[in-house]
Structure formats: C-alpha cells, structure tokens
Amino acid sequence: MAFAAGLLDCGGTEGGRPVEHILRLTLGLTKTPDGWCIVHEQSSEPTSFDEKVEG
C-alpha cells in the first residue's frame, strides 16, 4: 500500500473571465501482480473563510 499527495494548478475561464484553482489531490495505491492500482482518490479545493458566500 502507498499514498501520494500533491497540488494541482488548474486554470481556465468562467463567464469570459480568467480563473485559477489550486486543488489538493491524495491517492491511495496498492501493488498488484500487474503493477500499481489506484484504490482511493480524494480531491478538494481549499476554502478561504474570509470570502463572503452569496446565496
């Protein structure tokens, strides 16, 4: 069993405006006779508690 973690820097446009998101990624892997296999994946986007939520 092994675990890997990292940050993904994703960018694009929303409504014609450029946006950038940084996501956290964690993988759980197990070794099989054919090689490593991902058995768990978790991704999330950090939230700033200083930002106001509209709703």
MOMOLIN-V318875 format. One record per residue. N is the residue number from 1. RES is the residue in one letter. SS is DSSP state (2 for helix, 1 for strand, 0 for the rest). PHI is phi as a letter, one per 20 degrees, with the letter a starting at -180 (999 if undefined). D_LAST is the distance of its C-alpha to the last C-alpha in Angstrom with 1 decimal. Layout:
n = (N;N)
res = (RES;RES)
ss = (SS;SS)
phi = (PHI;PHI)
d_last = (D_LAST;D_LAST)
//
This chain:
n = (1;2;3;4;5;6;7;8;9;10;11;12;13;14;15;16;17;18;19;20;21;22;23;24;25;26;27;28;29;30;31;32;33;34;35;36;37;38;39;40;41;42;43;44;45;46;47;48;49;50;51;52;53;54;55)
res = (M;A;F;A;A;G;L;L;D;C;G;G;T;E;G;G;R;P;V;E;H;I;L;R;L;T;L;G;L;T;K;T;P;D;G;W;C;I;V;H;E;Q;S;S;E;P;T;S;F;D;E;K;V;E;G)
ss = (0;1;1;1;1;1;1;1;1;1;1;1;1;1;0;0;1;1;1;1;1;1;1;1;1;1;1;1;1;1;1;1;0;0;1;1;1;1;1;1;1;1;1;1;1;0;0;0;0;0;0;0;0;0;0)
phi = (999;b;c;c;c;a;d;d;d;d;b;r;c;c;m;n;d;f;c;c;c;d;d;e;c;c;c;d;c;c;e;d;g;e;p;f;c;f;d;b;c;c;c;b;d;g;d;e;f;e;e;e;e;e;r)
d_last = (42.3;40.4;37.0;35.6;32.5;31.3;28.7;27.7;26.9;25.2;24.5;23.9;22.0;18.5;18.6;21.9;20.9;22.5;20.5;21.9;20.9;23.2;23.3;25.4;27.8;30.2;32.9;35.3;38.6;41.9;45.2;46.9;50.4;48.8;46.7;43.3;40.5;36.8;36.1;32.6;29.8;26.6;24.3;21.2;19.3;19.3;16.2;16.4;15.4;15.8;12.8;9.6;6.5;3.7;0.0)
//
